[in-house]
Amino acid sequence: MKLKELLNSITFLEGNPELDLDIRDLAYHSGQVEEGSLFVCLKGYKTDGHLYLEQALEKGAAAAVVEYIRKDLDIPQYRVADSRAALAALADTFYDHPSSKIHVTGVTATNGKTTTTYMLNSILEKQGLNTGLIGTVIVKTGHIVRPADLTTPESLDLHRIFSQMVENKVSHAVMEVSSSGLELKRVGNIDYDTVVLNNISREHIDLHGSFEAYFNAKAGLIRHAKKGSWAVLNLDCPYSSTLKNETAARVFTYGLKNREADCLVTNLDLSTGRARFKIEILKKEPADIFAGYPGSFQVELSVLGLHSVYNAMAAILAALLRGIPVRVIQEALKEFRGVERRFELIFEDDIKVIDDHFANYGNINVTLETLQMMDYKNLHLVYAIRGGRGVTVNRENAEAIAKWAPRLELDKVIATTSVSHVDEKDVVSEEERLVFEEVMENAGIDVEIYEELPGAIARGLENASPEDVVLLAGCQGMDYGASICLDQLHHLKPHLDKDKVFAALKNRVAGI
């Protein structure tokens, strides 16, 4: 593509637009530069792409987009106010606006992005559509699937992925949209048909600096949605509900507790952990979308948890807006087996073992509320303290556990610092451990702390009796918990079929 054509997609403050240059590719990393590339200098948290412009020039970069001119280098430079926004616009133009050729649904939330996108993808596939999926676990471009590097890829990579989807004749794509992806403009110039916001709770405060900044990053997906698109909002979430009147998009809302929603959950039964419920659609306009649907229908999930109900609702509404028949939605959700470490039932025999990533205050609340609605004798909580997230997050997580403990008749917690199972950035500090112990002590909850994960899990299993639930809870430190737990169960219960015991580890990513 000619440089002139590319420059028409951005506003630059300095540089000669009349140069007749052929641009063969775009790059934001000097290691990716080839002869004839346009190199875009990005400022990151740890480094500055302008420092690598000389290397890009040596590798054959034809021109550069910068936020400040490097006068010491003989290369055409085009100064912009925001190189991240420029990269998104350039990539969209270079790949001929690929997202506009696909029905794209963007999903954001503090908790449940992955599950919601997988649920919606399963519904779309059940309808026989050729789908794309971008998220924490995988990137799927039709029939090609590969592991994901980031929840939300850099904008250049993202538009390249959409271009691959177009080549592979993908008609519908679903993507997770992270707060960092929004703040860093990685999702710039994506043409969304539907945007979804399920819930917001305190998370990533270290990245954004404050909860308000984090909320505003998330809210940007809804606030900046284009006119004519759809915004799907959870009215039970106080933060999501505030955005109802802050978007140009048409709004479709759902709720279990807020009866003002367009779509309601009623007759909810979570006694087995697997939800059965009724959906009532109150919204009637526009008639071309809603007239063809029944006023109510039943849904049965195979995955556990109250949070799965909310995730399913987000996926169901997005699917309805794409014209998917109710029968297909019902069948797809009943067959959906879930995403690892999201209130995942990994063992079910005389006891139940549930594996949950227990990431933050909001996630913990929903997980423990689900357990309150289930039938079992005793709960045994094996909790991996969350390292590298600071005192505030760990205090809030501990307070969430303490709040639910009386309702769950939980008077003891087995905790672990998972010393041998965390990376350097996730090591539990003394301050993080002490604040957890302090909250538990103030709540009158006994704590057994193990340095090593296997010892903590063994203790939890040792305490469990028939009809009890063992909850493996926590991020990072508990990622290996399922494989350790099932290995221990295999030795404790050699009479059980080995394939049945280890079934949950099939196709697993975490802890393998």
C-alpha positions, 0 to 999 in steps of 0.5 A: 500500500502507498504511504499516502493512502495509509496517512489518510487514515490518521491525523499527523502533526508533522511530516511530509505526506507527499513522499511516494513510498510503498509500504509492505507491512506495519510493525510496532516491534523492531524485531518484526520490521522488514524491508519497506515496513512502516514502524510505529513507535509505541510508548509502553509501561516498561519501554519506549518504542522511540528508543528502537527506531534506529534498529528499525531503520537498520532492518529496512523500515521505510518510514515511522510514526512517532510521538516525537521526532528523532532528528538524529535519524534519517528516516521519514517521520510522521508525528502524531498525538497518540501513536497507539490510536494511530496504529489501530487506524493504520492497521484497520486501513492496511488490512482493508477494514476487516472487522466491518466484514464480520458480525463482531461481538465484544464482551467485557467484564471483571469476571466471566469474559472468557466463559461468556465468549465461549458460550456465545461461540458455542451457540453460533457454532450450533447454528452452523456458523463459521466463527472466530474467537479471540480471548484469554485462552485461544485465538480461533479464525474459523478452522484454525485455532492457536493458544492466545498470548494476550487477552486482547492482542495489540491493535495491529495483531488484532486487525491481522487476526480479523483479516485472517478471519475474512480469508477463512470466511468467518461470518461471526466473531466473539472477542474478550475486551480487557480493560488494558486493551481498552485503555491502551487503544488495542481495540481501536477501529474495531467495528462492533455490532454488539458490545456486552458488559456483564459486571464490574468489581474491583480489579487491576487497580495496580494497572489503572491507578484507581477504581474510577479509572478502571471503570472508565476504561471498561465503560468506554466499550459501551460509551463509544459504541456506534449508533445502530449497534447493540449494547447488552447490559446487566442491570443487577450490576450497579456499574453496568446499569449506570451506562444504560443512558450513556451510549448511542447504541440500542440497549438490551438489558437483563437481570435476576434481581432488577425487575426493570430489565428487558429480559428477566431470569425467573424460577431459578433452581441451583440446588444441584449447582447446575442452573435451571431457569426461565427467561422472560423477554419483556422487550418488544421493539424493534418488532423485526427482532423480537416479534419472532421470539416467544415471551418466555422459554426454559434454559438448563445449564451443564456448568455450575454456578450463579455466575454461569447464569449471568454469563449465559444471559449475556450470551443468550441476549447477544445470540437473540440479537443475531437471530439465533433460534431459541431451540439452538440456544437451549441445546448449545447451552445444555451441551456447553461444558464450561471453561477451566477454573471457572467454578469448574466441577472437576470431581464428582463421586462421594464428594464434589471438588470445585475449582474456581479462580476466585480472583477478586471481591466480586468473583468471590461473592458470586462463587460463595453465593452459589455455594449457599444455594447448593445442597451438600453437607460441609464446605472445605475451602482450600485458598491460595493467597493472591501474591503480587496484588498488594495488601488492599486486594488481599484484604478485600478478598479475605473480607469477602470470605469472612462475610460469607463464612457464617452463612456457609457454616465455614469456621476454618480455611486451609490457605497456601502461599503456593511457594513452588507453584508461582512465578516471581511476580506472583510470590505472596509477600509477608504483608499479603499473608499477614493481612489475610490472617488478620481478617480471618482472626478478626472474623473468628475463622481458624486458618491453617497455612501451608507453604506448599500447594500439595500439602494444603490440598491433601489436608482439604481432602483429608477433612472431606466426608461423603456429600461434602464439597472441597473448593480449590480457590485462587488465582496463579497459586491454584492454577496447578491445584486441579492436577495435584488434587486429582492425582491425590484422589487417584491414589486415595480411590484406586477403585475408581476408573482412571479416565473418569478421575482425570477427565477434567484435565482433558484439553486443559491449559492451566497447570499442565 
